[in-house]
Amino acid sequence: MLLISCPNCGPRDETEFHYGGQAHVPYPENPNDLTDREWAEYLFYRENTKGTFAERWVHSTGCRQWFNMLRDTVSYDIHSIYAMGSPRPDIAGQSAQGQAGGPGLAPGAPTTTTSPEGAQK
Amino acid sequence: MSVDHLPEHPDFLWRNPEPKKSYDAVIVGGGGHGLATAYFLAKNHGMTNIAILEKGWLAGGNMARNTTIIRSNYLWDESAAIYEHALKLWEILPEELEYDFLFSQRGVMNLAHTLGDVRESMRRVGANRLNGVDAEWLEPDQVKELCPILNTSDNIRYPVMGATYQPRAGIAKHDHVAWAFARKCDELGVDIIQNCEVTGFIKDGNRVTGVKTTRGTINTEKVGLAAAGHSSVLAEMAGFRLPIQSHPLQALVSELHEPVHPTVVMSNHVHVYVSQAHKGELVMGAGVDSYNGYGQRGSFHVIEEQMAAAVELFPIFARAHVLRTWGGIVDTTLDASPIVGVTPVENMFVNCGWGTGGFKGTPAAGLTFAHTIATGAPHELNAPFALERFETGALIDEHGAAAVAH
């Protein structure tokens, strides 16, 4: 069971959230130019990282805002929670908890940015 | 219960050989699918200079972590064909492998709890019959007759409005299935190499020529990947991608009970499935955790929801104790159908994406994958499950129709 720190509501049980898959998958810049192979990549191919993975979550039963999360898919440690549209934090060299040093928000830290993914494209 | 004791172990099951310098083919993954593949490579295609590489111990991954249910009541023609072929193989394999793995055709019921379920279920019964799969629609009183411990009153949260029933479906003793295949593979000369993790691949241009492992480098002409939840990790090592997402799927067993549960009962709507193992445990499964994960455990709230549903449907379970829970890593695709066939790397083949339904497909996966490895071309049963379908849009889409959500 994950304890997820919603950027707006604070630490809440996993059951309050819904998983949204891999983060940072932008809609194609020029959809008309895509080959079938490229469409397949966009629609069906996602990273399946064994280790630290950037993914999207929505606080469905709380503030209903989306956010990004860096989570280890083996240990299930949550390294960082950060706003949609922000670049993936560099957590290299951080402790397993990801509490210090990086640009990512520590779990529980407040944030006001909730711009949707791709808004800064 | 049709069988009341487990078969005796043979004195000898398989050797533990040192890996040779080279093989005609290497199968990565020593679970049910890898073992079945090696068996059919040897039996049907005369390829006996082959090795199965297993990073842990034989059949210790998903083969040891499933709920052992076997059925073929899939909606779409392609799925019905491969799963029904698997079921037919299950029916003859104990004799062929000379090892009784307690395949018990006690039937599988899929409950309907809403009008939508009822319509979908009746449609599936019709589709099954057109594909030669045994299927019946049961009214609630017939459900009660077949499985008296089910609560079929109409004033509960998820009333039983009927069920589909496949009489030829059932369960098998999963460990014994693996041992049966392993024993025959060994007899046919296949090297089963445990504690041998693949760490990379050797390629000549785009053609695979060898496998790097924790027990040294092995040269080989062909590589078959059958590593379930870790298939995309291996593909990445080999330099291509798979449309696979790995999720934890957990199951649990109760303490032992007298025989009370005569058939297998599944409910897609409330997502619980229950059978009683040969020894007497109630074996229960639920849905996958929503997020990607490689930890072989699942979220506790999934168990909580599953148990709430189970206790409502089977009031007799209310005082049963959970003995143990476990999780496996299932490789899911977006159309809830497997991927069996060639890869972008020459001489490398993949069998993956079986999601939550891999155990029941074991013999057909092995048979068709062996054909593809031996001939370099798809078998007619696995042709629709090629990797190209994600590019061509010819998806099979067994979501929901598979009688259990992924």
Interface residues (C-beta under 8 A of the other chain):
Chain A: M1 L2 D13 E14 T15 H18 Y19 G21 D36 R37 W39 A40 E41 L43 F44 Y45 R46 N48 T49 K50 F53 E55 R71 T73 V74 S75 Y76
Chain B: H230 S232 V233 R241 L242 P243 I244 Q245 S246 S290 Y291 N292 G293 Y294 G295 S299 F300 H301 T333 L334 F390 E391 T392 G393
